[in-house]
């Protein structure tokens, strides 16, 4: 049986220019599993990236926007509207997806720019059924 760390390694290795993959608990901000090919991705670096990802999906400002949207639409306040984010830096792509059946968990794939965007999203989506059984 695979572990989350083994699944994370398989995803990282399956994508051209894959740098790392992590599963993050959106309630606590803790890493549930991770693998990477980058020497400077220390534990404190990974924890900081996990915290930043949580903030993007569940942070105070995101919650405030969700409340404003509900007010503008005249509907009951919806929470957790953001399901996917793709972010680009000078040298990397970041693919982030809230697990559909485990909405308190997020997966993050980081690749270099040689990666194909479609392959990155495909790798993330293909990993979801393998990951969800391990997430509480």
N, C-alpha and C positions, 0 to 999 in steps of 0.2 A: 504494500500500500504506500502511496506517495504521501509526503508531508507538504505543507505549504511552502517550505523552503525549497524542496525538490521541484515542485510545480513552478515556483518563481525562477529557478535556474533554467528549467526547460524552456520557459517562455523567453527569457533573456537570450538564451542560446539559439532560439528558433528565428530570431529577427536579425537580419543583416545590420550590423552596427549597434546591436543591442547592448546597452550599458547596465541596465538594472530593472528589476521588477519588484514591487512590494504590494502587500496586502495590509491595509490600515484600518483599524477600528475607528469609526467616525465619532463614537461617543467618548472614548478615552484618549484617542490620539496615538495609541500604542501600535507598534508594528506587530502584526500577527505572523508575518513571514516575509522574507526578503532574500534576494540574491543579486549580486552585481559583479561586474568585471573591472571596477575602477579602484585603484589603490587608495585614493584619498576619500573614498566613501566610508569614513569612520562611523562608529555607532552614533556619535553625537551629531554628525552630519546627517545621517539617515533619520534620526529623531527630529531634527529641525525641519527637514523636508516633509516628513509625515505631519508635523504640526502645521506647516504652511498649507498642505493639501487639505487638512481638516478645516482650516480657516476659510479656504476657498469655497467649501461646500456647506459648512455649518457655522461659520463665523457670525459675529454680531451684526456686521454690516449686511451680510447676505440675508440674515433673518429680517433686518429692517426693510430691505427691498421687498422681500416676500410679503411683509405686512402692508407696505405701500401699494403693491400690486393688488392685493385683496381689497383694500379701501377704494382704489380707483375703479375696480371692476364691480364693486358692490357685492362681493362674495365673502364667504367665510374664509378666514385666513388659512392659506395653504402653507405647509412647511416643506422644506426639502424639494424645491422645484428643480434645482440643478442636478442633472443626471450624468452628464458627460462634459469634460473640458479637454480641449487640445491647446497646449501652450507651446510656444516656440521661443527659444533663446538664440543667441548668436551661433551656438554650436550644437544645440540639442532640440529634440522634440519630446514632449511629455504627453502621454495619452492617459487620461484619468476617467474612470467609469465607476459609478456606484453599482454594486451588485444588485441586479433586478429583484431577486428573491430574498436578499439579505441587505436591506437598505441602510444598515448601520455599518457597512463595510465598503471600502473603496479599493480599487486596484489601480496601480500606477506603473506604467511602462515608460522608461526613459531610453531614448536611442540617440545616436549621433545623426547628423544630417544626411548621411548616405542612405539611411533607411527610407523605404517606400512608405508613405503615409497609409496607403490602403493595407499593406502588410502589417503595419503596426496595429491598426484597429482590428484587423482580422485575428492577430495573435491574442489581443486582449479579449475579444469576444469568445474565441475558441477556448480560452482558459476558464471562463466563468463556470461552466458546469463541473469542472474538476475542482474548483475552489470552494463553491458554495457549501458542499457537504461538511467542510472543515470549519466553517464560520459559525459561531454560536448565534 
